Amino acid sequence: MPGFGYNSGTFSPFPTTYPWVDYQPINMTSVDKSAESVMFASSMVQYVDSKFGFYWVLGTPVGWVSWGNVDAPACNNPFTAWCGQGWGNNYNWGTLIEAQNNVSNGYRSGGVSSRVTNMGVFSFADGHTKRLSLPRAAQGTNWNVNIDNYSVVVTDQEKYLWDAK
């Protein structure tokens, strides 16, 4: 069931506060560099809740956010937004992928799939879409396929594509 995942860590769909995260929706016109801000990415994860009960665990109305979202590479450092443990080697995405756990299905890239010529499809806040390799999509971070997810950090904010610049 390939589809697109929503960068809900940056583009929160509704306002709410939980002990670990504070969702604050943003207006699309408030994104200064919308052509440099990932909003959607190709993903194999569409209905995480149907298999692992996130809706039950998080409860109404947050549970549906986990349906088809993708993580930003460095969303765990610090953990300030909706995040399924980010990119890198982590337990969470290994168990959430409702397909085979491999790199092309998003196992080490926060649910972002790279099934088309080893590239993912990314849609930006300005509406344009393009294919990028995973290293290019993670630019501005120290991410690599074998890094521990809690070690992924933003190294160059200007190059990072996963925030609302």
Buried (B, 14 or more C-beta within 10 A) or exposed (E): EBBBBBBBBBBBBEEBEEEEBEBEEEEEEEBEBBEBBBBBBBBBBBBBBEEBEBBEEBEEEBBBBBBBBBBBBBBBBEBEBBBBBBBBBBEBBEEBBBBEEEEBBBBBBBBBBBBEEEBBBBBBBEEEEEBBEBEBBBBBBBBBBEBEBBBBBBEEEEEBBBBBB
